[in-house]
Amino acid sequence: DGGDTWTRFAADPTGSAYLGDGAGAVAVSTPSNWVIVPDTNGQSSPGPQYTTDGGATWNNCTFSDAMAEWYGSHLVYYLNHYCVAADRVLANTFYYIHGAYGKVYRSTDSGANFTLVKNFAASYYYHCKFKSVPGKSGHLWFTPGVSSGSFEDWGSPSGNFVRSQDGGVTWTTISNVLEVYDFCFGFAAPGATYPTIYLNGWVNGIYGVYYSTDECANFTKISEFPMGLLDHLQCMDAHKTQFGKLIVGFSGSGWAYFDGAAEGYKRFRLNAS
């Protein structure tokens, strides 16, 4: 009902002690089929789990190559670490990346079994964002986020923005885009066939909030610091049925709404409610 009322899971995932901070990552394929990656709080954990009955029962996901340790799967609650995504076309299909090992996996059986599809160079993605594209099966986009785990390397961006069109098997680097803090997909522009991509990061060496209507071939800069606030953006999402509408959430200054692209001018409004 649009967030008016909320219902607790009928049962907590296995090893729910690791969910004490209420943190982790979750992907939803259908109203009854979800995968959750709990925050490990710097400890070991049972790893990703799935449900096929809307949270009434949970089971551990199985991986094609045994993990030596789930530490680093989702380290601590304050890292903006989105490491699991559901295919936006194929039901019961999920994708998962383990940041500490740099491995990408795919499941086609509701999250019960994951198969390794790509092995990146081992790395740690503190604030990684791993997302699937509405209406495009097998299309995935990934950013490692802030390279050092904090916002201390201002002016020296690193970390490529990459995409896959075959379910994570092969990846392509987006030219001239570095250290994307977050990104999202919105309704396609008039005449376009691909969802609009919004991002906060560095494009051609210049920091800001941008959008692209042609799969990141070209960008339009919306703002450098929305509302003039020297506050990092923690999250963003865009309207799924109207072009040009974007909401961004700050680290500590609330959130703001952008409606310029649809209305012919560019501006943010701070929501005080």
Disulfide bonds with the S-S distance in Angstrom:
none
